[in-house]
Amino acid sequence: MKTRVGVIGAGIYGSVLINAYYGAHRQGLIDFVAVSDLKPEALEEVRRRYGIKGYSDYKEMLDREKLDAVAVVTPDYLHEACVLEAA
């Protein structure tokens, strides 16, 4: 069974990570499941480019998806709440 991965944050650094995860997904190394970001345009870009589900609320993503790993790629001051919720 492949590791199910989600990403919180689709900004500048998040988009680089999302691209890397999608490459691993295409190679069959992981199951890249979902992305969360507050900006609708960022989520639409991820959906359009990668076909990955998008959530505007990371807590909803964590509740709905059975994730094995979560990458937090938000601004530094927002990391703590995301990491604690994901844990």
Order of alpha helices (4+ residues) and beta strands (2+ residues): beta-alpha-beta-alpha-beta-alpha-beta-alpha
